[in-house]
């Protein structure tokens, strides 16, 4: 399974090509044309890369809990799964149970979005039993918790405006202004936060359990 951090870093590097293209076209064409939509594309792409990182971190962490490599969290233990999956986990040898489990978690997580800080915190609760998650994250990047959370909420809102509303201001009916420096600041922050989350959830106070997590067929829940 590809390392979540390596994939995140690669995705962020790919996003940087949009800035390079913006710089080249802007320098070549001058003010004859606007290439601001390349900046909007990068904005969306870096948020998507961060979203995927959280998905990967949570999924891989839950798989580690299932195989006994991590201590389960209360949210993990309370997560229901369909009874037919429970049966497969108990009886299947091909594919092995851990593959079935990983596929099940992937399917459950794919409908979720991890961009807003509250949703990120909720997702991380599957693998990280920490009550002050954003305080830990903010401290790791040398920032204020409230400022970090507020900024991420603004980023999520702007991303949704670009994706769902063509970044059109509802009052003026024209596209909102966007700058290269703004987009680079967003990318820089998401890089820092993403790296911090990975480090905290991979290297934090996580203890190996005594064996694979069991599945209680009567409840259809992970345990």
KAFENSUL-V169941 format. One record per residue. N is the residue number from 1. RES is the residue in one letter. PSI is psi in degrees with one decimal (NA if undefined). Layout:
# KAFENSUL-V169941
n = <N:N>
res = <RES:RES>
psi = <PSI:PSI>
This chain:
# KAFENSUL-V169941
n = <1:2:3:4:5:6:7:8:9:10:11:12:13:14:15:16:17:18:19:20:21:22:23:24:25:26:27:28:29:30:31:32:33:34:35:36:37:38:39:40:41:42:43:44:45:46:47:48:49:50:51:52:53:54:55:56:57:58:59:60:61:62:63:64:65:66:67:68:69:70:71:72:73:74:75:76:77:78:79:80:81:82:83:84:85:86:87:88:89:90:91:92:93:94:95:96:97:98:99:100:101:102:103:104:105:106:107:108:109:110:111:112:113:114:115:116:117:118:119:120:121:122:123:124:125:126:127:128:129:130:131:132:133:134:135:136:137:138:139:140:141:142:143:144:145:146:147:148:149:150:151:152:153:154:155:156:157:158:159:160:161:162:163:164:165:166:167:168:169:170:171:172:173:174:175:176:177:178:179:180:181:182:183:184:185:186:187:188:189:190:191:192:193:194:195:196:197:198:199:200:201:202:203:204:205:206:207:208:209:210:211:212:213:214:215:216:217:218:219:220:221:222:223>
res = <X:X:X:X:X:X:X:X:X:X:X:X:X:X:X:X:X:X:X:X:X:X:X:X:X:X:X:X:X:X:X:X:X:X:X:X:X:X:X:X:X:X:X:X:X:X:X:X:X:X:X:X:X:X:X:X:X:X:X:X:X:X:X:X:X:X:X:X:X:X:X:X:X:X:X:X:X:X:X:X:X:X:X:X:X:X:X:X:X:X:X:X:X:X:X:X:X:X:X:X:X:X:X:X:X:X:X:X:X:X:X:X:X:X:X:X:X:X:X:X:X:X:X:X:X:X:X:X:X:X:X:X:X:X:X:X:X:X:X:X:X:X:X:X:X:X:X:X:X:X:X:X:X:X:X:X:X:X:X:X:X:X:X:X:X:X:X:X:X:X:X:X:X:X:X:X:X:X:X:X:X:X:X:X:X:X:X:X:X:X:X:X:X:X:X:X:X:X:X:X:X:X:X:X:X:X:X:X:X:X:X:X:X:X:X:X:X:X:X:X:X:X:X>
psi = <126.5:142.1:132.0:-39.7:-39.7:-40.6:-42.9:-48.0:-40.4:-40.8:-38.1:-35.9:-41.3:-39.9:-31.1:-22.0:-26.5:-36.2:-42.2:-40.9:-40.8:-45.8:-42.5:-48.4:-39.5:-39.2:-33.3:-38.9:-10.1:-135.9:12.9:-35.6:156.4:133.0:26.6:-25.5:-21.6:-36.6:-40.1:-38.2:-42.1:-40.3:-50.8:-41.4:-41.8:-34.2:-40.3:-40.3:-40.6:-43.9:-46.6:-37.9:-47.2:-42.1:-47.5:-43.0:-45.0:-46.9:-46.7:-36.4:-40.9:-36.6:-38.2:-36.3:-45.3:-38.6:-0.4:8.2:-12.0:156.3:132.5:150.4:162.2:-39.6:-39.9:-48.0:-24.0:-2.1:120.2:150.3:154.4:149.7:-31.8:-30.0:-40.4:-45.3:-42.2:-41.2:-31.9:-38.8:-21.2:140.0:-25.9:110.7:162.3:157.4:-37.9:-29.8:-43.7:-42.7:-46.6:-41.0:-37.1:-44.5:-40.6:-43.1:-37.9:-37.5:-24.6:-19.5:-2.6:153.5:126.5:75.4:-47.7:139.1:-33.3:-39.5:-34.1:-46.5:-42.3:-40.4:-42.9:-21.5:-20.1:-29.7:-10.8:103.2:73.6:122.5:-23.0:57.6:-49.5:-24.1:-42.8:-43.5:-46.5:-41.9:-40.2:-30.6:6.4:39.7:169.5:137.1:-48.5:-41.0:-42.6:-48.1:-44.9:-42.9:-41.6:-34.9:-42.0:-41.5:-44.8:-41.6:-43.4:-40.2:-44.2:-36.2:-42.0:-44.7:-42.0:-17.2:14.6:22.6:31.4:129.0:125.8:-19.7:-52.5:-17.2:28.9:162.4:140.3:150.9:145.9:142.5:159.3:-43.6:-36.6:-47.0:-38.9:-35.0:-40.0:-46.7:-42.3:-44.9:-45.2:-33.9:-47.8:-46.8:-43.1:-46.2:-40.5:-43.8:-43.7:-47.3:-42.5:-36.2:-21.2:-32.3:6.8:-166.0:68.1:132.6:142.5:134.4:176.9:-12.7:179.8:142.4:137.4:166.5:120.7:108.5:-32.0:-28.3:-18.3:30.4:154.8:140.1:NA>
